[in-house]
Amino acid sequence: MKKTTGLLLVISLVGAPLCSLSQVEMASSKIATIARFKNAAVELRWIADNKTILQAGFANSYTIERADFGKSDFREIATVKTAPRTAWDSLLAVEKNPETKSNLELAADFLFADKKEGLKELNLDKGIGELQEQRSKEDLTYAVFVLTTIKDEKVAQALGLAFIDKSAKEGMHYTYRVKLNATSSVYDIENGLVNIKAVTDTNRYKNEVAVFPGDKKLTFVWTAKREISGYYVERAKEDEGLFKPLNKAPFYDMKGGEEEGVSNGSYNDDSLINYQTYQYRFYGITSFGEKVLFAECKGMPRDLTPPDAPILKQPKHVKPKEVAVAWDIYGDTKDLKGFIVARSDKDTGRFKIIHKALLPKQTRNFTDTGFNAEENNYYIVYALDTAGNISSSFPGYVALIDSTPPAQPKIVSAVIDTLGVVTIRVRQGVEKDLKGYRIFKANSAEHELSVIQEAFKMDKADTIAIRVVFTDTVSLNSLTSKIYYKVKALDYSYNQSPFSEMVAITKPDTIPPTTPVFTRVIVTEKQVELYFAPSESVDVKEQVVYRKTDAEGEWKILLQVNPAAKQVIDTNVRTGTTYYYSIRAVDGGNLYSGYANMVYGKPYDNGVRPPVIGFSSSLREKKAMLQWQYPPIGKEVFFVIYKRDKKGKLVQYARVKEQAFTDSSTGKENAYAIKALTADGGQSVLSAIITQKGDQ
């Protein structure tokens, strides 16, 4: 019923790591600090996570600094020291609260004890064991001191581990820094830092407690808060309202203070009466030692014990559309309410109820007429009591009687490669009880087929996919040119389907086709015409024409033509470049013939250049102004101007490189024509004759 804990769990009482029972030497020590706003003031408490640094604080003092939140301009507001021995005597003399007085006495004993006491009695002859035992006692004393004193306000102030800032203004957000006014040659001492908003939070400790009812018990679970480290529980019957404590000593969270992540608080209350409502109050001990109410809830235990599980007998397929399900049940059946029969296609699957109403508790059998003849059928029987508790039998499998064969299978593809490897693909049937396929082969359509392969699933529970792709290897060096295949399907009852349609596969050809032969090459300015005799092989599927510009270079595919083609025209050529050509034939088995003997062609320049365009004239100051245009052709161009002489003949009159000419010697009527020429001897046709009247 009660929650228990070890000492390590309670070391988190101040809401941050304080110490461990076996302190090891570390590089740094931190001053853990907490704060709260109460009675219009901010109250601080702190403690070092290392015993050596804590004792250094007792021997020296702490400086308290404050800054507005988010700022770094800390201002010293107090210096706190441990009270002297005389002050402790006065505190003990006037203290009336027995618990506080006991805590003061314990703190004084720890604070003013002789640090060397006990060490003189150590016998080094007993070795390290006694030293370790001595250290354990010291650590235990330190842990008990921390657990029993730091939460008491008067003790914390006397130890110099607490401060109340009455100058804090309500609503402000502050950062406090606690600095030890001492140094250590062993540890790097980290200052204590804490942020707090000076407001009173009445819901600070409120928490949600989840209630889980059990059989004569209740379980409570909540997400622990770091501000609370110990719990008390009170209970009352709903009709009484008188709360009684359930634990004298506090219990603690499921995680110690040094663990990270979410910790959970929990409590179990047993030996209760089912269907009786109980009220609960949950209290927690805060980091400042106060007992606060953080949750109230109700709970009702109830009957959660299911009836004994039914014992399912082997289901039987008694008729084509009937499966008989029977069971027994033993033990106490006084609160038994009835039975439920369910079915699934898997023994671990989702079972579906197969009747509308709860079967009476006297029932021990059921007939299922809705089972699936193409799937596995597993049955399970549930027993239900009057409280709604349920138990179940183990699943039972029924072996159905099946005499219906699968449908005729279909071969969707069958191919053979050049090595004689045949790949056959079968379209998978839709039957739920399909077990697999058998592959049959023959060397002739008239021969008897023989089984060469079969692939079956083990049973309906087998999750391996049905194999639909099969491979076979045949010899290519035989007198037969084809090979024949058929397929049969089988179900789990070993019913066989009819044969599939037969497929005939032609064996690949291993002899390459004959090589085409070039018969003629015709070269013009802008193309090369190739004429050739195609391959004489009957299984040629295409002819591949190759081209290159370097006689020693590699062939590149120019184009692919059909087996009957006899001519190819290459128009992607440049004048003056020599092109080399060859051709190969390819058959249905992707076998290539040899390369045809290489031929070549070099497109030539015919010397004809484009004519001038836009030839026009105008008269200005008795001068004939001639203009024209000429497209760029990648060659150096000049122009010859012709003019009609007195005899009416066109004669060469001028030669220019520009696309304009001015004739200063004009007559009454002037006639001109123009021709473009290139340095390599090419020339255009003579332009049309234009006339220009003069002023004479």
C-alpha positions in Angstrom: 0.0 0.0 0.0 2.6 2.6 1.1 5.2 4.3 -0.9 8.9 3.8 0.1 12.1 5.4 -0.9 15.8 5.4 -0.3 18.0 8.3 1.0 19.3 9.3 -2.4 15.8 10.2 -3.5 15.3 12.9 -0.9 18.5 14.8 -1.5 16.6 17.0 -4.0 14.6 18.7 -1.2 15.8 22.2 -2.2 14.7 21.8 -5.8 18.3 21.4 -7.1 21.3 19.0 -6.7 22.8 19.4 -3.2 25.2 16.6 -2.5 25.9 12.9 -2.9 26.8 10.3 -0.2 30.1 9.7 -1.8 31.6 13.0 -2.9 34.4 12.7 -5.4 36.9 15.4 -6.2 35.5 17.7 -9.0 36.8 20.6 -10.9 34.0 22.9 -9.8 31.4 23.5 -7.1 28.1 25.3 -7.4 26.0 27.2 -4.9 22.4 26.0 -5.5 20.0 28.8 -4.9 16.1 29.0 -4.7 13.8 32.0 -4.2 10.1 32.8 -3.5 8.0 35.9 -3.0 6.1 35.9 0.3 4.8 38.6 2.7 5.8 41.4 0.3 9.5 40.2 0.3 11.8 37.9 -1.6 13.2 35.1 0.4 16.4 33.4 -0.7 18.0 30.1 0.5 21.1 28.5 -0.8 23.6 25.7 -0.2 26.9 24.6 -1.8 26.8 21.2 -3.5 30.2 20.3 -1.9 30.8 19.8 1.8 34.2 21.5 1.7 32.8 24.7 0.1 29.8 24.6 2.5 32.2 24.7 5.5 34.2 27.5 3.8 30.9 29.5 3.8 30.4 28.8 7.5 33.9 30.2 8.2 33.5 33.3 6.0 30.4 35.0 4.5 28.2 35.4 1.5 27.5 38.6 -0.5 24.0 39.0 -1.9 23.6 41.0 -5.1 20.5 41.9 -7.1 19.8 43.2 -10.7 16.8 43.7 -12.7 16.0 40.7 -14.8 17.9 40.6 -18.1 20.5 43.2 -17.0 24.0 42.7 -15.7 24.4 45.7 -13.4 24.3 43.7 -10.1 24.1 45.8 -6.9 25.2 44.5 -3.5 22.3 44.5 -1.1 23.5 42.4 1.9 26.3 40.3 3.5 25.3 37.2 5.3 27.3 35.3 7.9 26.9 32.3 10.1 25.7 33.2 13.6 28.4 32.9 16.3 28.3 30.2 19.0 26.9 32.7 21.6 24.0 33.5 19.3 23.2 29.8 18.9 23.0 29.4 22.6 20.5 32.2 22.8 18.4 30.8 19.9 18.3 27.4 21.6 17.3 29.0 24.9 14.3 30.9 23.6 13.0 28.4 21.0 9.6 26.9 21.9 9.0 24.7 18.9 10.4 21.2 19.6 11.1 20.3 16.0 12.9 23.6 15.3 14.8 23.3 18.5 15.9 19.8 17.6 17.0 21.0 14.1 19.0 23.9 15.7 20.8 21.5 18.0 21.6 19.2 15.1 22.9 22.1 13.0 25.0 23.4 16.0 26.5 19.9 16.5 27.5 19.7 12.9 28.7 23.3 12.7 30.8 23.4 15.9 32.0 19.7 16.0 35.7 19.0 16.2 36.7 18.4 12.6 39.5 16.1 13.7 37.4 14.1 16.1 37.7 10.4 15.3 40.7 10.7 13.0 43.1 10.1 15.9 41.6 6.7 16.6 42.1 5.4 13.0 44.2 2.3 12.9 46.1 2.3 9.6 47.0 -1.3 10.1 43.4 -2.1 9.1 44.0 -0.6 5.7 41.7 1.4 3.4 38.5 -0.3 4.6 38.4 1.6 7.9 39.2 4.9 6.1 36.3 4.2 3.7 34.0 3.5 6.6 35.1 6.7 8.3 34.3 8.7 5.1 30.9 7.0 4.8 30.0 8.0 8.3 31.0 11.6 7.6 29.0 11.7 4.4 26.0 10.2 6.2 26.2 12.9 8.9 26.5 15.6 6.2 23.4 14.2 4.4 21.3 14.0 7.5 22.4 17.6 8.4 21.3 18.9 5.0 18.0 17.0 5.0 16.9 18.1 8.5 18.1 21.7 8.7 18.0 23.6 5.4 14.2 23.5 5.2 13.9 25.2 8.6 13.8 29.0 8.2 15.4 29.7 11.6 18.1 27.2 11.1 18.9 28.4 7.6 19.2 32.0 8.8 21.5 30.9 11.7 23.7 29.0 9.3 24.0 32.1 7.1 22.2 30.2 4.2 19.1 32.5 4.0 18.2 36.1 3.3 14.9 38.1 3.1 14.9 41.0 0.7 12.2 43.4 2.0 13.2 46.1 -0.5 11.9 44.1 -3.4 9.0 45.7 -5.2 6.0 43.6 -6.0 5.6 42.9 -9.7 9.2 43.4 -10.5 11.4 40.7 -12.1 14.8 40.2 -10.5 18.0 38.2 -10.8 19.8 37.5 -7.5 23.5 36.4 -7.2 24.9 34.7 -4.2 28.8 34.9 -3.9 31.0 33.1 -1.4 33.5 35.5 0.1 36.2 32.8 0.0 38.4 31.0 -2.5 39.4 27.4 -2.9 42.6 25.9 -4.2 40.8 22.8 -5.3 37.4 23.9 -6.6 36.2 26.6 -9.1 33.2 28.0 -7.1 30.2 29.0 -9.3 28.0 31.8 -7.9 24.4 31.0 -7.1 22.0 32.6 -9.6 18.2 32.6 -9.5 15.5 34.6 -11.3 12.2 35.5 -9.7 9.2 37.7 -10.4 7.9 39.4 -7.2 4.3 38.2 -7.4 2.3 35.9 -5.2 1.3 32.8 -7.1 -1.6 31.1 -5.3 -1.5 28.2 -7.8 2.2 27.6 -7.7 1.9 24.2 -6.1 -1.4 23.1 -7.7 -1.1 19.8 -9.6 -3.2 17.2 -11.4 -3.4 13.7 -9.9 -4.6 10.9 -12.2 -6.6 8.1 -10.5 -6.5 4.5 -11.8 -9.0 2.2 -10.2 -8.1 -1.4 -9.5 -9.6 -4.3 -7.8 -10.0 -3.2 -4.1 -7.3 -0.6 -4.7 -6.6 2.8 -6.2 -3.4 4.0 -7.9 -2.5 7.7 -8.1 0.1 9.2 -10.4 1.2 12.8 -11.0 4.0 14.7 -12.7 6.3 15.8 -9.9 7.3 19.5 -9.5 10.9 20.4 -8.4 9.5 22.7 -5.7 8.0 19.7 -3.8 10.1 16.8 -2.6 8.0 14.9 0.0 4.3 13.9 0.1 1.5 13.2 2.6 -1.9 11.6 1.7 -5.2 11.9 3.6 -8.3 9.8 2.8 -12.0 10.0 3.7 -15.1 8.0 2.7 -17.4 10.1 0.6 -20.3 9.7 2.9 -18.2 10.5 6.0 -16.0 13.5 5.1 -13.5 12.9 7.9 -10.0 12.8 6.5 -7.4 10.6 8.1 -3.6 10.6 7.3 -2.3 7.5 5.5 1.4 8.1 6.1 3.3 9.5 9.1 6.6 10.1 7.2 6.7 11.7 3.8 7.4 9.7 0.7 9.3 11.0 -2.3 9.4 11.1 -6.1 10.6 8.2 -8.2 13.8 10.1 -9.3 16.6 11.5 -7.3 17.6 15.1 -7.5 20.5 14.5 -9.8 18.5 12.8 -12.5 17.3 14.8 -15.5 13.9 14.6 -17.3 10.4 14.2 -16.0 10.0 12.5 -12.6 6.7 11.0 -11.4 5.1 10.8 -8.0 2.8 7.9 -7.3 0.8 6.3 -4.5 -1.1 3.0 -4.1 -3.9 2.6 -1.6 -5.2 -1.0 -1.2 -7.5 -3.1 1.0 -10.4 -0.9 -0.1 -14.0 -1.8 -0.7 -15.1 -2.1 -4.4 -17.6 0.4 -5.6 -17.1 2.6 -2.5 -16.1 6.3 -3.4 -13.2 7.7 -1.5 -11.9 11.3 -1.3 -8.2 12.1 -1.1 -6.0 15.1 -0.3 -2.4 15.2 -1.4 0.1 17.5 0.4 3.7 18.2 -0.5 6.7 19.5 1.4 8.1 22.6 -0.4 11.8 23.5 -0.8 11.2 26.0 2.0 9.9 23.2 4.4 6.2 24.1 4.2 3.4 21.6 3.9 1.0 22.6 1.1 -2.1 21.1 -0.3 -1.6 20.5 -4.1 -4.4 18.3 -5.2 -7.8 16.8 -4.2 -9.5 13.9 -6.0 -11.9 11.0 -5.8 -11.7 7.4 -6.7 -13.7 4.2 -6.7 -12.1 0.7 -6.8 -14.1 -1.9 -8.8 -14.1 -5.5 -9.7 -11.4 -6.0 -12.3 -10.9 -9.8 -12.0 -12.1 -11.5 -15.2 -13.7 -15.0 -15.2 -11.6 -18.1 -15.9 -10.7 -18.3 -19.6 -12.8 -20.5 -21.8 -11.1 -23.6 -23.3 -11.8 -23.7 -27.0 -12.1 -27.1 -28.7 -10.8 -27.7 -32.2 -13.3 -25.9 -34.6 -14.6 -28.3 -37.4 -15.9 -27.7 -40.9 -19.0 -29.9 -40.6 -20.9 -28.8 -43.7 -19.9 -26.8 -46.9 -21.2 -23.6 -45.2 -21.0 -24.4 -41.5 -18.2 -24.4 -39.0 -18.9 -25.8 -35.5 -17.3 -24.0 -32.6 -17.4 -25.5 -29.1 -15.8 -24.7 -25.7 -15.8 -25.4 -22.0 -15.3 -23.2 -19.0 -14.3 -24.1 -15.4 -13.8 -22.3 -12.0 -16.2 -20.0 -10.3 -19.0 -18.9 -12.7 -21.4 -17.2 -10.3 -21.0 -13.8 -11.9 -20.6 -15.1 -15.4 -22.8 -13.1 -17.8 -22.3 -14.8 -21.2 -20.0 -15.6 -24.1 -18.8 -13.9 -27.3 -17.4 -15.8 -30.4 -15.1 -13.9 -32.8 -13.2 -14.7 -36.0 -10.1 -13.4 -37.7 -7.9 -14.4 -40.7 -4.8 -14.4 -38.4 -4.2 -16.0 -35.0 -2.8 -12.6 -33.8 -5.2 -10.6 -35.9 -8.1 -8.4 -35.1 -11.0 -10.7 -34.2 -14.5 -9.6 -35.2 -17.6 -10.7 -33.3 -19.8 -12.9 -35.5 -23.1 -12.8 -33.7 -25.4 -9.9 -32.7 -26.3 -10.7 -29.1 -24.3 -11.9 -26.1 -24.6 -15.7 -25.9 -26.2 -17.0 -22.7 -23.8 -18.2 -20.0 -25.2 -21.8 -20.4 -24.1 -21.9 -24.1 -21.1 -24.1 -25.0 -21.3 -24.2 -28.8 -21.9 -22.0 -31.8 -22.3 -22.6 -35.6 -20.6 -20.1 -38.0 -22.2 -19.8 -41.4 -20.3 -16.6 -42.5 -16.7 -17.8 -42.6 -14.5 -16.9 -45.6 -13.8 -20.0 -47.7 -10.8 -18.3 -49.4 -9.0 -17.2 -46.2 -7.7 -18.6 -43.0 -10.3 -18.8 -40.3 -9.3 -18.5 -36.6 -11.8 -18.5 -33.8 -11.7 -17.2 -30.2 -14.2 -17.3 -27.4 -14.6 -14.5 -24.8 -16.2 -14.9 -21.3 -17.8 -11.8 -19.9 -18.8 -11.3 -16.2 -21.4 -9.0 -14.7 -18.7 -6.3 -13.9 -17.7 -6.2 -17.6 -14.4 -8.1 -17.1 -13.5 -10.3 -20.0 -11.2 -13.3 -20.5 -10.5 -15.1 -23.7 -9.5 -18.6 -24.9 -6.5 -19.3 -27.1 -7.3 -19.0 -30.9 -8.3 -22.1 -32.7 -7.8 -22.8 -36.5 -10.4 -24.6 -38.6 -9.1 -26.7 -41.6 -11.7 -26.1 -44.4 -12.6 -28.8 -46.9 -11.7 -27.4 -50.3 -12.4 -29.1 -53.7 -12.4 -26.0 -56.0 -9.2 -25.6 -58.1 -7.6 -22.3 -58.9 -8.5 -20.6 -62.2 -6.4 -21.2 -65.3 -3.1 -19.2 -65.0 -1.7 -16.9 -67.7 1.9 -16.5 -68.8 2.3 -12.7 -69.4 5.8 -12.8 -70.8 8.5 -15.3 -71.8 11.9 -14.2 -73.1 15.2 -15.8 -73.8 18.7 -14.1 -73.9 21.7 -14.9 -75.9 23.0 -17.3 -73.3 19.9 -19.4 -73.4 18.4 -18.1 -70.1 14.6 -18.1 -70.3 12.6 -15.8 -68.0 8.9 -16.6 -67.5 6.5 -14.2 -65.8 3.1 -15.5 -64.6 0.2 -13.3 -63.7 -0.7 -14.0 -60.1 -4.1 -15.4 -59.5 -6.6 -13.7 -57.2 -7.5 -16.8 -55.1 -7.0 -16.3 -51.4 -5.9 -19.9 -51.0 -3.3 -19.8 -53.9 -0.3 -21.9 -52.9 1.9 -21.4 -55.9 2.8 -22.6 -59.5 4.4 -25.5 -61.4 6.3 -24.9 -64.6 6.2 -27.5 -67.5 8.5 -27.6 -70.5 8.8 -29.5 -73.8 11.1 -29.3 -76.9 8.1 -29.7 -79.3 4.5 -28.8 -79.2 3.7 -32.5 -79.8 5.8 -33.8 -77.0 4.6 -34.6 -73.5 5.3 -31.8 -71.0 7.5 -32.4 -67.9 7.7 -30.5 -64.6 10.9 -28.4 -64.4 10.2 -26.1 -61.4 7.6 -25.5 -58.7 7.4 -22.8 -56.0 4.8 -23.1 -53.2 4.1 -21.3 -49.9 4.3 -23.4 -46.8 0.8 -22.6 -45.5 -1.6 -19.7 -45.2 0.4 -18.2 -42.4 3.5 -18.0 -44.7 4.1 -14.3 -45.4 6.5 -14.9 -48.3 5.2 -13.5 -51.5 4.0 -16.0 -54.1 6.7 -16.5 -56.7 5.6 -15.4 -60.2 9.0 -15.1 -62.0 10.8 -18.3 -63.1 14.1 -18.9 -65.0 15.2 -21.8 -67.1 18.4 -22.5 -69.1 18.3 -24.2 -72.5 21.0 -25.2 -75.0 21.3 -23.0 -78.0 23.3 -25.6 -80.0 20.4 -27.9 -80.8 18.3 -28.9 -83.9 15.1 -27.3 -82.5 14.6 -23.6 -82.9 11.9 -23.2 -80.3 11.1 -24.2 -76.7 7.6 -24.6 -75.2 6.2 -23.9 -71.7 3.0 -24.2 -69.7 2.0 -23.4 -66.1 -0.4 -24.9 -63.5 -1.6 -23.3 -60.3 -2.2 -25.2 -57.0 -4.1 -24.2 -53.8 -3.5 -25.2 -50.2 -5.8 -28.2 -50.7 -3.5 -29.2 -53.6 -6.3 -28.7 -56.1 -4.7 -28.2 -59.6 -5.8 -25.6 -62.1 -6.0 -26.4 -65.9 -2.9 -25.8 -68.0 -2.2 -22.3 -69.1 -2.0 -21.5 -72.8 1.3 -22.8 -74.3 4.0 -20.3 -75.1 6.6 -20.9 -77.7 10.0 -19.2 -77.4 12.3 -18.8 -80.4 15.9 -19.5 -79.5 18.3 -16.6 -80.2 20.4 -16.5 -83.3 24.2 -16.8 -82.6 25.3 -16.0 -86.2 25.8 -12.3 -87.0 24.3 -11.0 -90.3 26.3 -10.4 -93.5 27.9 -7.0 -94.0 26.3 -4.4 -96.3 28.4 -3.2 -99.3 28.7 0.4 -100.6 28.1 0.7 -104.4 28.4 4.4 -105.1 29.1 7.8 -103.5 27.9 11.1 -105.0 29.2 14.3 -103.6 27.7 17.8 -104.2 28.3 21.2 -102.6 25.8 20.5 -99.7 25.5 16.8 -99.3 27.0 13.3 -99.7 24.8 10.6 -101.2 25.6 7.0 -100.2 24.3 4.0 -102.1 24.8 0.5 -100.8 23.6 -3.1 -101.1 21.9 -4.2 -97.8 22.8 -7.3 -95.8 21.5 -10.5 -97.3 20.6 -12.0 -93.9 16.8 -12.5 -93.4 16.7 -11.6 -89.7 18.2 -8.1 -90.0 16.1 -5.6 -88.0 18.1 -2.4 -88.9 21.2 -1.0 -90.6 23.5 1.5 -88.7 25.4 4.1 -90.7 28.6 5.5 -89.1 30.6 8.7 -89.9 33.9 10.3 -88.9 36.1 13.1 -90.1 39.4 11.5 -89.1 40.3 8.4 -91.0 42.0 7.0 -87.8 39.3 8.2 -85.4 36.4 6.3 -83.9 33.1 5.7 -85.7 30.1 7.7 -84.5 26.5 6.7 -85.4 25.1 8.9 -88.1 21.6 7.3 -88.3 19.7 4.0 -88.3 17.7 2.9 -91.2 15.4 -0.1 -92.0 16.7 -3.4 -93.3 15.5 -2.7 -96.9 17.1 0.8 -97.2 19.7 1.2 -100.0 20.4 4.9 -99.9 21.4 7.5 -97.3 21.9 11.3 -97.9 24.1 13.2 -95.4 23.1 16.9 -95.5 24.8 17.8 -92.2 28.1 18.6 -94.0 30.5 21.5 -94.5 32.2 22.5 -97.8 35.8 21.4 -98.0 35.6 18.8 -95.1 36.3 15.1 -95.9 33.8 12.7 -94.4 34.4 8.9 -94.0 31.5 6.4 -93.9 30.8 2.8 -93.0 27.7 0.7 -92.3 26.7 -2.4 -90.2 23.7 -4.6 -90.1 21.9 -5.7 -86.8 19.7 -8.7 -86.5 16.9 -9.6 -84.1 19.3 -11.1 -81.6 21.3 -7.8 -81.5 24.2 -9.4 -83.4 26.2 -6.9 -85.5 27.8 -7.6 -88.9 31.3 -6.4 -89.6 31.9 -2.8 -90.7 31.5 -2.2 -94.5 34.7 -1.0 -96.4 35.1 2.7 -95.7 34.2 5.2 -98.3 34.5 9.0 -98.2 33.2 12.2 -99.8 34.3 15.9 -99.7 31.6 18.5 -100.5 33.1 21.1 -102.9 32.6 24.9 -103.5 30.9 25.8 -106.8 32.0 29.4 -106.7 28.5 30.9 -106.8 28.0 33.7 -104.3 24.8 35.4 -103.2 23.7 38.4 -105.2 23.6 42.0 -103.8 20.2 43.1 -102.5 18.6 46.5 -102.1 20.5 48.1 -105.0 19.4 51.7 -105.4 20.5 55.1 -106.6 19.9 58.8 -106.0 21.1 62.2 -107.4 22.8 64.7 -105.2 24.7 67.8 -106.5 24.9 66.2 -109.9 26.4 63.1 -108.5 24.9 59.6 -108.6 24.8 58.0 -105.1 24.7 54.2 -105.4 23.8 52.0 -102.3 23.2 48.2 -101.7 23.3 45.5 -99.1 25.1 42.2 -98.9 24.7 39.4 -96.3 27.8 38.2 -94.4 29.2 34.9 -95.9 32.4 34.4 -93.9 34.6 35.5 -96.7 36.3 38.7 -97.8 34.0 40.4 -100.4 34.5 43.2 -102.8 32.1 44.7 -105.4 32.5 45.6 -109.1 30.3 48.3 -110.5 29.3 48.3 -114.1 28.1 51.3 -116.1 26.6 51.5 -119.6 29.0 53.3 -122.0 28.0 55.5 -125.0 27.6 52.4 -127.1 25.1 51.0 -124.7 27.3 48.2 -123.3 27.8 47.5 -119.6 31.5 47.8 -118.8 33.4 47.6 -115.5 33.4 51.1 -114.1 34.7 50.8 -110.5 35.7 48.4 -107.8 35.0 49.0 -104.1 34.8 47.2 -100.8 32.2 49.4 -99.3 28.5 48.9 -99.9 28.1 52.4 -101.4 29.6 54.3 -104.4 29.4 57.9 -105.6 29.7 58.6 -109.4 30.8 62.2 -110.0 30.8 61.9 -113.8 27.2 61.7 -114.7 25.4 62.3 -118.0 21.9 62.9 -119.0 20.9 59.3 -118.3 23.1 56.8 -116.4 22.7 53.0 -116.1 24.4 50.8 -113.5 24.7 47.2 -112.4 26.8 45.5 -109.6 28.4 42.1 -108.9 29.9 40.7 -105.7 33.2 38.8 -105.9 35.4 37.0 -103.3 39.2 36.6 -103.2 38.9 32.8 -103.9 37.4 33.4 -107.3 33.7 33.1 -106.4 31.3 35.7 -107.7 27.6 36.4 -107.7 25.3 37.0 -110.7 25.1 40.5 -112.0 22.4 42.6 -110.4 19.5 44.1 -112.2 20.3 47.3 -114.1 19.1 50.6 -112.6 19.0 54.0 -114.2 19.6 57.4 -112.8 18.8 60.6 -114.8 21.3 63.5 -114.6 20.8 67.3 -114.6 22.5 67.8 -118.0 
